[in-house]
């Protein structure tokens, strides 16, 4: 969704100089960090400021994985890893530590923008956007306890109101 704010963490200024303006042209606001310490500091100062973090893994002063751990300790903001590390283990580790997507360098700007849009679109979905009527909430009951699991309309099965 254009207008969203992206923190772009990349030490290669040529890549930052290519991707950042392209994101801005697509309507995104972009802030830059060029090393891991700067990225962690910017994020910790205002964790709710960003709608997405695009994060390189191989950064000076603090690794991208350490930055990801810092972000995940305070926020569920979507994180897209953009890295030259393209091995299965690197990708799996990044995703296991909380990244939402992983794009290997070299990459296509068109694909990167499509992934950015998709991540932001998914992150904007919320339970509050789903319209649920009062009767649905009142009639549906889920009970979990011990060895029994029940769901559905308890009144229909027992003839008694749900407690």
Secondary structure, 3 states (H helix, E strand, C coil): CCCCEEEEECCCHHHHHHHHHHHHHCCCEEEEECCHHHHHHHHHHCHHHCCEEEECCCCCCCCHHHHHHHHHHHCCCEEEEEECCCCHHHHHHHHHCCCCEEEECCCCHHHHHHHHHHHHHHHCCCHHHCCCCHHHHHHCEEEEECCEEEEECHHHHHCCCCC
